[in-house]
Amino acid sequence: MRRFQRLFHILAGALALVSASCDRNEAKPVVYLEVDSLTLAPDPSRGTSSAHVRSVWVESEGTYLGVYPLPARIPLPVSDPNATVRLYPGVEVNGISSFQAQYEF
């Protein structure tokens, strides 16, 4: 029994030393962009707007930020307040919800 207490104290001390040396990174500030839906304005020469937009692809300053299902609440970094954010509609490939692609319009 005494061995277990001693082992417990050694492990607790080691854990305290390891956790005390961890870096404390500050969380970077973000703003949230809320997108309820996307509406397509079809060009008659390119087809109809019958595609059901299910997701939104997000890009900021050429950096891909992710794909979010609609409605979406998208976190955006605040590192550059004048950054250009581009949103692309996403549709299901062959009607399969687990396969999303950007809608080419």
N, C-alpha and C positions, 0 to 999 in steps of 0.2 A: 504494500500500500504506500509506503514511504517513497518507493521508486517512482510510482506514478505521480505523486505530488511533485517530486523533484523534476521529473520530465515535463510536467505541466508548467511549472515555473520557468523552466528553460525555454520551452516553446513560446510561452507568453512574452517573455523578455525579447526573444528573437523577433517575434511578430511586431512588437512595439518599436524596435530599432529599425526594422525594414520599413514600416509604414511611416515613421517619422522622416525618413530620407526621401520620400516620394515628392516629385515636383508637383506644385500646386499651380496648374494652368488656369488662367482666367478664361472664362467663357467669352467668346467674341460676340459683340452685339449683332443682332439680326433684326430685320424688319420682315413682316409677313405680308405676302401678296395673296389675296383671296380671289379665287376664280370660281364663279358659280357655273358658268357654261361658256361655250364658244359658239359663235354663229358664223356660218360660211355664207359668203356672197358669191354664188356660182357664176362662172363665165359660161355662157351657152356653148361656146366652142370647145369646152373641156368637160362637158358632162353635166350632171345634176348634183344637187346637194343632198342626195339620199344617204350619204355615209353618216353613220351615227358616231359622233365624236364622243369617245368614252374617257379620254385622258388628255393631258397637256404635257408637252415636252418643253423643258425650260433650259434656256441658254443665256449666260451673261458674259459679255465681252469675249465671246468665242469659247467659253468654258461651259461644258455640259454639266448641268446641275441635277438633272434627274427627270423621271417621268412620274406624274402624279395623277391618280384617278380623280375624275370630276364628281362633285365639287371638291376643290383643292384649297388647302392653306399651305402656301409655299414659303419656307424660310429663305430669305436672301441675305447674304453678308452685307454689312454696311461699310466695307473697306473703301468703296468709291461711290459717293452719293450721286455722281453723274454717269454711272454705268448704264449701258444699254442692255435691257432685258428683252429677249425675244421669246415669244410663246408660239408653239406649233401644235396644231390639233393632232391628236392620236386616234387611230381607228383600229378595230380588231382585224387581224389578218385571217381571211377566209371564215370569219364569224367565230373565231376561237378567242375567248377573252384573255387567255394567258399569253397570247402573241399579239403584241402591240407594235404598230409602225406609225411613222409620221405620215400624215395625209398629204399627198402631193397635189397641190392646187395651183 
